[in-house]
């Protein structure tokens, strides 16, 4: 599988900047306007669009015609995932960070400075990464099933505007007190109902990573690679507030992989089920409820990356 693409040709000079229509005259819109001004000085034709359907249609069309230089999203990880979901494989994407965690931006090295980000657009290179699918939704970073997904579900259900890390504090405390840690069964085949089919893992908390990114800098799967065609699956077997805290502390200190009740494996695809109503989250946004089928999508996303960080570098290096 190729992990890099040839440089753009000089004929590809169209840039699309996708902004949230609610940005209005806010900081995100001002940053998009400033970036457009700078890129026009560099000879690019720049279109700022705030309708996702039009963004995707235009990007796909221009990419197919060989006219698109890059599609730039102004936002966080949710915005990045939305753009990948709506565009064809191969459409080059970059993100001007404007979210809460911005995990993908931090991993890739996209600067929050408009002026520095401009240099990536002008002189960056294209790099091909794996993505993954859960059900019919493409995700870029990871899927989580269990306690953290319940927190994400609660936050999403009560949010009224912009969220920060503090937004998660009260739902986290409530979830820790009440969460029952239902049992999860993990299968390596979609046909988990067949006679004799056994789960490859039983857990109370599960993560599957395409890239080694999680909120707060936690490293559940630090060796996860975006170009190996595999997901790094981390499962924790016991369930209770005490064990949940024990697992988190072990992850903080990088000792969870030595625990008898933590299991690490690499899988191309998996099916996760439970006899109870268990939510899952994708890249920090609600994904739905189990069961869910998950599979890696080799080479699904193409990103414009800073050349000084990624030239001659594997995608699992930071």
N, C-alpha and C positions, 0 to 999 in steps of 0.2 A: 504494500500500500504506500503510495507517495505521501511524503510529509511536507513537501514544499512545492510551490508553483513558480513558474518563470516570472520575472518582473513584468509589470504592466507595460503594454505598448504605449507609445506617445499618443495614439488615437483615443485612448480611454481617458477622458477628462471629466466625466460627469460624476458629481458627488451628490448624494442625497443625505440630508440631515433630518432624522426623525425626532420630533419633539412631542411631548404630551400636550394635547389641546388645552389642558387646564393650566399650563405654564403661564399663558398670557404674557404679561410684561414682567414676570418674575425672573429670578436669578437664572434659572435654566434656559429660558428663552433668550435672555441677554447674552449668555455664554454661547448659545447656538448662533446668534446674530454675529457675535464677535468672531467666532470660528469661520463662519461663512465669508466675512469680510477679508480675513487673512488668506483664506484659500483662493478667493477670487484674485487677490494680489499675486498669487502663485500661478495663475492661469487656468484654474479650474472653473467649470460651470457648476454652480451650487444651487440646489433646490432645497428649501426648507419646507417639509410637509408635516402636517399634524393629524392626518387620518391614516391609521395603520393599514387599512385595505388598499388605499392608494399608494402608500409607501411600498408595500409588498408587490403590488402589480407593476409599479414603475421599476423597482429594483430588478424584478425577474425579467421584465422586458428588456431593459437596458443591458443586463448581464448577458442575456441570450444574443443580443446584437453586438456584443463586444464593446459597449460604450461606457459601462459602469466602472469607475475607479474604486469606489468603496461606498458602502452604506454605513452611516454613522448614527448610532442611537445615543440620545441624551437621557440617561437614566441609570438604573441599577441592574441587578442580576435578573429580575423579572422582565425588564425591558429587553435585555439581551436574549433571553429564552423566547420571548414573544417574536422577536425578529427572525430568529433561526426557525421557529415553527412555521412562520408565514412565508419564508423565502425558500427558493430551490437550493439544493446542495451546490456548493461552489460559489454562491454569492458572497463576496468579501465583506466582512463586517468589522467595525471597530466601535468602541464605546467611550463616550465622554462621560465619566462617572458623575452621577447625581443621585445616588441611592443611599440607603442606610449602611449596608455592609460593603457593597461593591467588591465582592470576592473575586469575580472573574477579572475585573480591572486590576486588582492588586496582583493577582497571579501572573497576568500577561505583562504588567508593567505600564499600562496606559496612564499617563499623567493626568491629574485633575487640573493642571494649569493649561489653559487654552493655548497659550503660546508654545509650550512644550509638546502638547498633543498634536499641534499642527505639524511639528517636525516628523512625527510618526506617520502622518498621512502623506506627507511629501516624500519622505525618504525611507519609509518602513518596508517590510517585506511581507509576503503572504505565507501563512503557515496553516497546514491542514491538521485538524484535530478530530478525534472521535467525539461523538455525542452519544446519547442513549435515549431509549423510548420506554415510557411506562404507560401501558394502555395505548392510547392514540396521541399522547403528548410527548414531545421531545424535551429532554432536559439536558443541561450542559455540565453541571457540577456533581450532583448527588441526589439520591432519594433517601428519605428517612422514614421509618415506620415505628411508631411507639410514642414515648413521652414527648419528644420534641415536636412530632407532627401534631399531637393534641394541643400543644402550646400555640403552634402556628395557626391551627384551626380556630382557637379561641380568639387570638389577636385579630385574625381576619374577620371574624364574625362581629367584633365590637369596634373596629376601627372607623373613624369618622374623617380622617385626613391623613396628613403626613405622619409616619411613624418613626420612632427613634429606638435605640436599644432599651431605653427606659420603658417604652410601651410594653415590652415583654415581661417586665418584672412582676406585676400583679398576676397576670395569667399563669406565669411560671410557678409562683407560690401556690396558687389555687390548684394547679394540675399536680404538683408534687404531693399535695395533701390528699387528693381524691383519686388519682390515677390507679387503676387496678392491674396494670401490666398484663394484658391478655397474652396468651401463648400464640406465637407466630410459627408457622411451618414453612420451610423454604425447600422448594423443589427445583431441580435442574431441568425439568421438562414441563411443557405446558400441560401435558395430560396427567395431572396429578390424581385423577380419579381412577386410573387404570388399576386393575387388580395386581397387587404385589409392588406397586409403586411406593417407595419410602422417601420421606424427606431427607435432604442432605444436612439439614440443620433444624434444630428447635430452639427458639429464642423468645425473649420478652422485649427485645429492642434490636433494631436492625438498621444498618446503613449500607448503601452500595455507592461507591464513588467512581466517577469517571475522571475527575481531577481532584487533587488532594486539598480541597477547599471546604472549610466550614466556619460558621460564625465564631467570632471571638478568637480566631487563630487556632482553634482546637484541631489537632492532627489525629483523627481517627484512623486514617489510612495514608500516612505520609509518603508511601511509595507508589500511590496511584499514578498512573501514567495516561496521558491523553492520546497515545499513539500505539498502544499495544493490543487493541481490539478486545480488551477485557475490562470488567468492572471489579474493583476491589471491595469485597463484601465483608463487613465487620458485624458480628452478632454477639449479643450478650445474653446469657442463658437464664439468669435469675431475675426475678421481679419483685421489688419492694422499694419504698423510699430510701431505705438504707443502702440497698444494692445499687440503686440509681446514682446516689451520691458517691458511692465507692467507685463506680465505673467512671464518673466524670472526673474525679480526682486522679484516677489512674491515667486517663487520657491527658489531663493537664501535665502530668509529670512523665508522660511517654512510657508508662509501664503496663498499659492494658494488654499488650500483645503477649506478655508473660503470664497472664492470669489464666487459670484452668477453665474458667467459665466465660472466656472470651475466645471467639473463633475467627480466624482470618482465612479467606479463600478468594481465589480469582475465578470469575465465571463469565461466560459469554452471554448467558441469559438465565433467568430464574423466574419462578412463580412464587408469590408470597400469599399465603392464605391465613385465615383465622376463623374460628367459630364465633367470634364476637365482632362488633362493629369497630374496627380499628382504622384510623385515618393514616394517610401517608402524605408527606410533603415533598415537593420537587423544587430544588434550588431556593428553599425558604418560603415558597408559596404553597397553599393547599393544593393537593393533587386529587384527592378523592378518598375512597374507602376500599379496603381489601375485599376481595382478592385483586391482585394486579399482576400482569405479566411484564417483565422488564427485560430488555435486550440492548446490547451495545450496538451502535451504528458506526462502523468504522469510516473515518474520513468524512463525517457528515457536515462539519462546520469548518469554514475557511475564515481565518481572522487576519487582519492587518496588524502586525506586531512591531514593536520597536526593534529596528535592525541591530542596534548595539547590544541588546539583551539576548536575541534569539538566533543570530547568525551562528551557524556551526554548533547549535545546541539542541539537545534532545528535549522533547516537550515535557518530560517529567523532571527536568532540572529547574531549579529556581535561582 
